Amino acid sequence: MKGINKLKCNHFIFLLKALIFILTSCNDSNPVDGGGGIDPLLLFTAPYDTPVIHPNGKIVGFNHIPMLRIDTINHGLYKQVFDTDSLGFWLINMDGTNMRRVLPYTLDTPDWSPDGKWIVFVKNANIYKMPFDENKMVFGTTQIIQLTFEGRNYFPSWSPDGKWIAYDSNRDSPNGMNFIWKMKSDGSDKTRIAYEPEKGEIREPSWSPDGSKIVHIRYSKDFNTDASEIVVMDENGNNVKRLTFNDYMDYYPKYSPDGSKIAFSSRVKGGLPQLVILDLSKNVIKILTSSGISEIFSWVPDGKKIVYPQHNYNKWSYDNGVLWIIDIDTGNKKQLTFNPKPTYN
């Protein structure tokens, strides 16, 4: 269906751009061009991406490639210069202090286990997990465990009790489309729970705080649109209920910690993705941002704030492509990370 290939590309855009950085900008004499100098089709790349807040509420993990500077080639043409040696997965305290790299590679769509002792992520279209020592702030990189082995598997989401991981996969799919599965946290008992190959893909699962429901996106012929919509179902796949009714591309839905709201990114065709809140009790949608986001975000455990990457691919400035924290009630926000490359602790 139209839009599916674009969605799949978005999942890996940070990793693909990072690869381009490494291959084409070994030093400043061969900088990465970011917006028109050598290749005018390249746009502003967000140096910070995919924030995920640890359950302790004290640290944020994210993918990051430090930007050294923005060079002006001529009027309207710019390039970003990056420190490719520092590409990786980083942590920062919630107050913006002690930013440090903890892995020399990025993690695609990571999700912490509820106890904070594991992180699950995607690599080469399969799902893995590795342990995390909260006291030492280190990952057990020699203890990485592969959880999926068949098909193409994305968007792992840990259940609140830590026993299950929901994800989407094209395993056993006759048309190559992805649908939602769940497995035990050790990778056993894989079960497909949402499957409508005659209608469209079902993707990006995320659990409700009580573990009884899974919110996700669907492309469906029933919707009379080629856009994705937000849908919720029971954790076994029953009692499907559509939540959004628009012609926007709605992505990455996540329940608030108290289960009263669902946040997601929404993009009108031709526009920038924005952060949106759906109040389930009032059935009211509130748009939180206006400057664009890099789609994947993370709820603060108190349910009052969200950390997200602000990103406008057409805007060439140092305050673009960084992490912000926003109060969902007041709209007040605070910049958490900065460009160009700061002096790290």
C-alpha positions in Angstrom: 0.0 0.0 0.0 1.0 3.6 -0.6 3.0 4.9 2.4 4.2 1.6 3.7 7.6 1.8 2.0 8.0 5.3 3.3 7.2 4.1 6.8 9.8 1.4 6.6 12.4 3.8 5.4 11.7 6.2 8.3 12.5 3.4 10.7 16.1 3.2 9.6 16.7 6.8 8.5 19.0 7.6 11.4 21.1 4.5 10.9 21.3 5.0 7.1 22.4 8.6 7.5 24.9 7.6 10.1 26.4 5.1 7.6 26.6 7.9 5.0 28.4 10.1 7.6 31.0 7.4 8.3 31.6 6.6 4.6 31.8 10.2 3.4 33.2 12.4 6.3 36.3 10.8 7.8 37.6 14.3 8.5 36.7 18.0 8.0 38.4 18.0 4.6 35.6 15.7 3.4 32.6 16.9 5.4 29.1 15.6 5.2 27.0 17.8 3.0 23.7 18.4 4.6 21.6 20.6 2.3 22.5 21.4 -1.2 26.3 22.0 -1.7 27.4 18.8 -3.3 24.0 17.1 -3.4 21.0 19.6 -3.1 18.7 16.7 -2.2 20.3 16.1 1.2 18.4 17.9 4.0 19.1 18.8 7.6 19.9 15.7 9.6 18.8 15.5 13.3 22.0 14.8 15.3 19.8 13.5 18.2 17.2 10.9 17.7 15.0 8.1 19.2 15.0 9.2 22.9 14.0 6.5 25.4 13.6 7.3 29.1 14.8 4.8 31.7 12.0 3.6 34.1 13.8 5.3 37.0 13.0 8.6 35.3 16.6 9.8 35.9 18.3 9.2 32.5 17.4 9.4 28.8 19.0 7.2 26.2 19.2 8.3 22.5 21.1 7.9 19.3 23.5 10.7 18.6 26.1 11.9 16.1 27.6 15.2 17.3 27.5 18.1 14.9 30.6 20.2 14.9 29.3 23.1 12.8 27.1 24.2 9.9 29.1 25.6 7.0 27.6 28.0 4.5 28.5 27.2 0.9 26.6 30.0 -0.7 23.2 31.6 -0.4 20.7 28.9 0.6 23.2 26.1 0.5 24.7 24.6 3.6 26.5 21.5 4.9 26.7 19.9 8.4 30.0 18.7 9.7 29.9 15.8 12.1 32.2 14.1 14.6 31.7 10.6 13.1 34.1 9.1 15.7 31.5 9.8 18.4 28.5 8.2 16.7 26.6 5.9 19.1 24.0 5.5 21.8 24.2 8.1 24.5 22.8 8.8 28.0 22.0 12.1 29.6 20.5 13.0 33.0 17.0 14.4 33.0 18.3 17.7 34.2 20.6 17.9 31.1 23.8 17.1 32.9 26.4 14.3 32.4 25.9 13.6 28.8 28.0 10.6 27.8 28.4 7.9 25.1 27.8 4.4 26.3 27.8 2.4 23.1 29.8 3.0 19.9 26.8 2.2 17.7 23.1 3.2 17.6 20.1 1.1 18.8 17.1 1.0 16.5 13.7 1.6 18.3 15.0 0.6 21.8 12.7 0.0 24.8 13.7 -0.5 28.4 12.3 -3.4 30.4 9.9 -2.3 33.2 12.6 -3.1 35.8 15.2 -1.2 33.8 17.6 -4.2 33.7 17.3 -4.9 30.0 17.0 -2.9 26.8 15.4 -4.5 23.7 16.3 -3.2 20.2 16.4 -4.0 16.5 19.4 -4.9 14.5 19.3 -6.1 10.9 15.6 -6.7 11.0 15.8 -8.9 14.1 15.1 -8.2 17.8 17.7 -8.4 20.5 18.1 -7.6 24.1 21.0 -6.9 26.4 21.4 -6.3 30.1 21.9 -2.9 31.7 23.5 -2.2 35.0 21.8 0.9 36.4 24.3 1.4 39.2 27.3 1.4 36.8 25.4 2.8 33.8 26.9 0.2 31.5 25.4 -2.3 29.1 26.4 -6.0 29.0 27.4 -6.0 25.3 28.9 -9.5 25.6 25.5 -10.8 26.8 23.4 -9.7 23.8 20.6 -12.2 23.2 18.9 -12.6 19.8 15.1 -13.1 20.2 13.8 -13.4 16.6 15.3 -15.4 13.7 12.6 -15.5 11.0 11.2 -12.7 8.9 11.7 -9.0 9.3 11.0 -7.9 12.9 10.6 -4.3 14.2 9.3 -2.1 17.0 9.7 -4.2 20.2 7.6 -3.1 23.2 7.9 -4.6 26.6 4.7 -5.5 28.5 4.3 -3.7 31.9 4.9 -7.0 33.8 8.0 -7.7 31.9 6.9 -11.1 30.7 6.1 -10.3 27.1 7.4 -8.3 24.2 5.1 -7.2 21.4 6.5 -6.4 18.0 5.6 -6.4 14.3 6.9 -9.0 11.8 6.4 -10.3 8.3 7.0 -13.9 9.4 4.6 -16.3 7.7 3.1 -13.4 5.8 2.0 -14.4 2.3 2.3 -10.8 0.9 5.4 -9.6 2.9 3.4 -7.2 5.1 4.1 -6.8 8.7 1.6 -7.7 11.4 1.7 -7.7 15.2 3.1 -10.6 17.2 4.0 -11.2 20.8 6.6 -13.4 22.5 7.8 -14.1 26.0 10.8 -12.0 27.0 13.1 -14.9 26.5 12.0 -15.2 22.8 9.7 -18.2 23.3 6.0 -18.7 22.5 5.8 -16.4 19.5 2.2 -15.8 18.6 0.7 -13.6 15.9 -2.2 -11.6 17.4 -3.2 -9.2 14.6 -3.5 -10.3 11.0 -5.5 -8.9 8.1 -3.5 -9.5 5.0 -6.4 -8.7 2.7 -6.7 -5.2 4.3 -3.3 -3.8 5.1 -0.3 -3.8 7.5 -0.7 -3.7 11.3 2.4 -2.2 13.1 4.1 -0.4 15.9 2.6 -2.0 19.0 2.8 -0.4 22.5 1.2 -1.7 25.7 -1.3 0.0 28.0 0.0 0.4 31.6 -2.2 -2.3 32.9 -1.1 -4.7 30.1 -4.7 -5.3 28.9 -4.5 -3.4 25.6 -2.1 -2.7 22.7 -2.2 0.5 20.8 -0.8 0.4 17.3 -1.2 1.7 13.7 -3.1 0.2 10.8 -3.3 0.7 7.1 -6.7 -0.7 6.2 -8.9 -0.7 3.1 -11.8 -0.2 5.6 -10.5 3.3 6.4 -11.0 4.7 2.9 -7.6 6.4 3.1 -4.0 5.4 2.3 -2.8 7.0 5.5 -2.1 5.2 8.8 -4.6 5.4 11.7 -4.2 4.8 15.5 -6.1 1.7 16.6 -6.3 -0.2 20.0 -7.0 -3.9 20.7 -6.9 -6.3 23.6 -3.6 -7.9 24.3 -4.8 -11.0 22.5 -5.9 -9.2 19.4 -9.6 -9.0 20.1 -12.0 -6.0 20.5 -10.4 -3.8 17.8 -11.2 -0.1 18.1 -10.2 2.7 15.8 -9.1 5.9 17.6 -8.2 8.4 14.8 -10.2 9.5 11.8 -8.1 11.7 9.6 -6.1 11.6 6.4 -2.8 12.2 8.2 0.1 9.8 8.6 -0.1 8.8 12.3 2.9 7.0 13.8 4.4 5.6 17.0 1.5 5.7 19.4 2.3 5.3 23.1 0.1 5.3 26.2 0.7 7.7 29.0 1.9 6.1 32.2 -1.6 6.4 33.8 -3.3 5.1 30.6 -5.5 8.2 30.2 -3.9 9.5 27.1 -2.1 8.3 24.0 0.6 10.4 22.4 1.7 9.9 18.7 3.3 11.7 15.9 1.0 12.9 13.1 2.0 14.3 9.7 -0.3 15.9 7.2 0.8 15.1 3.6 3.5 17.5 2.6 3.9 18.8 6.2 6.2 18.1 9.2 5.4 15.4 11.8 4.1 17.0 15.0 3.6 15.6 18.5 -0.1 15.0 19.3 -2.0 13.9 22.4 -5.3 12.1 22.4 -7.2 12.4 25.7 -9.1 9.1 25.9 -11.7 10.2 28.5 -12.6 13.4 26.6 -11.9 12.1 23.1 -10.0 15.4 22.5 -6.9 15.7 20.3 -4.3 18.3 21.2 -1.3 19.3 19.1 1.7 19.9 21.3 4.3 21.1 18.8 4.5 23.3 15.7 8.2 23.2 14.7 8.3 19.5 13.7 9.6 16.4 15.4 11.7 13.4 14.5 8.7 11.2 15.2 9.9 8.9 18.0 9.5 10.3 21.5 9.3 9.1 25.1 7.0 9.7 28.1 8.5 10.8 31.4 7.4 8.3 34.0 5.3 10.9 35.9 3.1 11.2 32.8 3.3 15.0 32.8 6.1 15.5 30.2 7.4 14.0 27.0 11.0 14.1 25.6 11.1 14.4 21.8 13.6 15.4 19.1 12.6 18.7 17.5 13.4 18.4 13.8 12.6 20.5 10.7 14.5 19.1 7.8 14.3 22.4 6.0 15.7 24.5 8.9 19.4 25.2 9.1 20.1 26.2 12.7 21.9 24.9 15.7 18.7 24.7 17.7 17.3 22.2 15.2 17.6 18.5 15.6 18.0 18.5 19.4 16.0 17.0 22.3 13.4 19.0 24.1 11.2 18.1 27.1 7.6 19.5 27.0 4.9 19.8 29.6 1.7 18.2 28.1 -0.6 20.5 30.0 1.0 23.9 29.8 3.0 23.4 26.6 6.1 24.8 28.4 9.3 23.2 27.1 12.9 23.1 27.9 15.9 22.3 25.6 17.7 19.2 26.8 20.6 18.9 24.3 22.5 21.3 22.2 24.4 21.8 18.9 27.2 22.3 18.0 29.1 19.6 19.8 29.3 20.6 23.5 32.1 19.8 25.9 30.9 16.5 27.3 31.4 15.4 30.9 
